[in-house]
């Protein structure tokens, strides 16, 4: 059994059943009227004249079942065929409307049959019975046809043979169309059902995609807010505490700390404005809008802020800097920002070392401190920042390592592959061998930024 056969067409709707009622009554009325017309003309089956009442009953019996042709198609075609043949045998059947009724019943089985195998065999059985009856009727009528044909016959073939062939061809054509149109109607209904299912699946997929997009946008906003706000607020908190302690001892240091607090607040507000403006823009999600001010070239600013917060700071760039895509440049900056923020908030460190290495095929960021390092845990503050780092690096196909160092402290190391367009424009070639290994200490060859 093919896949098509597994689908069952739903039954007719209330509106369709109401239409069947009206059509069936109209066909029955037409059949009864045609009985009156046939009797008036004198065109009787096999020349047998039956009573008007009997002929009206046979006409009604063959057409009334059409009222249920879509509800019980197999039963209707069997009843209609049986009544049609019985009426023909009796010689009391009106044949014109009755022939239309049997064709409508065959069509209904093809179009509305629930079980396709059963519908197919029922139609084959009915058509076989109709042709058997056709053969019998010609055998009965054979003796009534003159050898030379009816008066006026002028053909090259024998009259009996011509009549049989003509009858077979006409019936094959009429019944074949009824069979074919029924199959076509069922297939059309099935295609319509498949289109509705596909449309529902597309709507569900679209809704799921929109939900994922909304979730992804929320994660992105949360990550941006965390990166922008947490760093500056951490610096502000440390500077405010330093100002409070220095207020009574050294007013100059207190003023410097408060100035740093003010500057951090201004910077945080400026970055929030840039980010919120990008979020409000209608093309922000489509064009991947990023904060143009937050890039790898600003990593030195992070060192300055850490130094202003009281940490001994080193910021080093290895290799020949190359222009990076805005999103990649921002990712490096944000990861460095989050690493410095964690050092300020959680590490109790006295120094932080920030290194950016332009290697042959990737950019590496290495941020280390000498504080109290430890693996991130669900309850440990800063866990969201580490998740944000991994998400940013994963977007560019890179890797990130975060954890305590063997000699004490904490290290964040991120590697992001260079895009093909950047490497085609001229890869970095000035990296030291130690930089390729990612583990060299800064030396006299370092190019220090923000010292």
Secondary structure, 3 states (H helix, E strand, C coil): CCHHHHCCCCCCCHHHHHHHHHHHHHHHHHHHHHHHHHHHHCCCHHHCCCCHHHHHHHHHHHHHHHHHCCCCHHHHHHHHHHHHHHHHHHCCCCCHHHHHHHHHHHHHHHHHCCCHHHHHHHHHHHHHHHHHHHHHHHHHHHHHCCCCCCCCCCCCCCHHHHHHHHHHHHHHHHHHHHHHHHHHHHHHHHHHHHHHHHHHHHHHHHHHHHHHHHHHHHHHHHHHHHHHHHHHHHHHHHHHHHHHHHCCCCHHHHHHHHHHHHHHHHHHHHHHHHHHHHHHCCCHHHHCCCCCCCCHHHHHHHHHHHHHCCCEEEEEEECCCCCCCHHHHHHHHHHHHHHHHHHHHHHCCCEEEEEEEECCCEEEEEEEECCCCCCCCCCCCCHHHHHHHHHHHHHCCCEEEEEECCCCCEEEEEEEECCHHHHHCCCCCCCCHHHHHCCCCCCCCCEECCC
